[in-house]
Amino acid sequence: MDGLDLLSLCKINFETMFSDVFALVYLSTSLVAFDKARINELAQHASEKNKRLKISGYLCFKDGLFFQYLEGNQGNVVGLMDQIEKDSRHEVLNLIHIGNIKERKFRGWDMRYLEDGELKNMQLEDMFKWIITSMKTEIMAYESLKENIQKMIQQIVLLRRKKLIS
Ligand SMILES: Cc1cc2nc3c(=O)[nH]c(=O)nc-3n(C[C@H](O)[C@H](O)[C@H](O)COP(=O)(O)O)c2cc1C
């Protein structure tokens, strides 16, 4: 193991032992037209900035709605979320604090844009649609909604672990 590997390992263990990993999700509606190029541009900029802030997560976009999962240092995540909320290209409809989690779930995904087809391939399309509807209409109790979102997140983690998505 070279020095750099050892350093990375120490960083991972430090984060695991003294976890201050905080996660949130939100649903927003786009206020401007987003085509593929515009989304890719947004995801690219987000990815670069998130890398600097050590924030990981993913972004989905379907039928004019964004769903984003963010995790990292609480101050950084909340600070970024404040900025995202002020972005005039969309309007946040529902923001859910998952809270402190034991460890980062999406290490390496600075901001992964999960395309529609990928959700379909992961057989998560129905679950995703149902979560989005629940977040939009707020018909489900907050805690149950949070639980279901966590299940979906865990499902993506498992698929990633099995290398069915990278
Ligand atoms: C749906 C949506 C998701 C976004 N997600 C991120 C993100 O994960 N990270 C990020 O830095 N900016 C994200 N942005 C952009 C921010 O709102 C903001 O424009 C950007 O952080 C400003 O970057 P700057 O400080 O380099 O000017 C997102 C914007 C939208 C509309």
PDBQT file of the ligand as one rigid body, heavy atoms in Angstrom, charges set to zero:
ROOT
HETATM    1  C1  LIG A 201     -32.175  21.091  -9.649  1.00  0.00    +0.000 C 
HETATM    2  C2  LIG A 201     -30.874  21.743  -9.332  1.00  0.00    +0.000 A 
HETATM    3  C3  LIG A 201     -29.884  21.021  -8.664  1.00  0.00    +0.000 A 
HETATM    4  C4  LIG A 201     -28.658  21.608  -8.365  1.00  0.00    +0.000 A 
HETATM    5  N1  LIG A 201     -27.716  20.881  -7.707  1.00  0.00    +0.000 NA
HETATM    6  C5  LIG A 201     -26.524  21.437  -7.428  1.00  0.00    +0.000 A 
HETATM    7  C6  LIG A 201     -25.517  20.698  -6.751  1.00  0.00    +0.000 A 
HETATM    8  O1  LIG A 201     -25.652  19.526  -6.396  1.00  0.00    +0.000 OA
HETATM    9  N2  LIG A 201     -24.330  21.331  -6.524  1.00  0.00    +0.000 N 
HETATM   10  C7  LIG A 201     -24.080  22.603  -6.917  1.00  0.00    +0.000 A 
HETATM   11  O2  LIG A 201     -23.000  23.104  -6.683  1.00  0.00    +0.000 OA
HETATM   12  N3  LIG A 201     -25.032  23.322  -7.547  1.00  0.00    +0.000 NA
HETATM   13  C8  LIG A 201     -26.230  22.766  -7.824  1.00  0.00    +0.000 A 
HETATM   14  N4  LIG A 201     -27.171  23.504  -8.475  1.00  0.00    +0.000 N 
HETATM   15  C9  LIG A 201     -26.835  24.870  -8.901  1.00  0.00    +0.000 C 
HETATM   16  C10 LIG A 201     -26.938  25.854  -7.736  1.00  0.00    +0.000 C 
HETATM   17  O3  LIG A 201     -28.270  26.234  -7.556  1.00  0.00    +0.000 OA
HETATM   18  C11 LIG A 201     -26.081  27.089  -7.988  1.00  0.00    +0.000 C 
HETATM   19  O4  LIG A 201     -26.441  27.654  -9.230  1.00  0.00    +0.000 OA
HETATM   20  C12 LIG A 201     -24.601  26.760  -8.039  1.00  0.00    +0.000 C 
HETATM   21  O5  LIG A 201     -24.208  26.033  -6.913  1.00  0.00    +0.000 OA
HETATM   22  C13 LIG A 201     -23.798  28.061  -8.089  1.00  0.00    +0.000 C 
HETATM   23  O6  LIG A 201     -22.472  27.715  -8.324  1.00  0.00    +0.000 OA
HETATM   24  P1  LIG A 201     -21.301  28.810  -8.192  1.00  0.00    +0.000 P 
HETATM   25  O7  LIG A 201     -21.114  29.038  -6.729  1.00  0.00    +0.000 OA
HETATM   26  O8  LIG A 201     -20.126  28.131  -8.832  1.00  0.00    +0.000 OA
HETATM   27  O9  LIG A 201     -21.778  30.018  -8.939  1.00  0.00    +0.000 OA
HETATM   28  C14 LIG A 201     -28.414  22.949  -8.767  1.00  0.00    +0.000 A 
HETATM   29  C15 LIG A 201     -29.426  23.659  -9.413  1.00  0.00    +0.000 A 
HETATM   30  C16 LIG A 201     -30.634  23.077  -9.703  1.00  0.00    +0.000 A 
HETATM   31  C17 LIG A 201     -31.674  23.861 -10.431  1.00  0.00    +0.000 C 
ENDROOT
TORSDOF 0
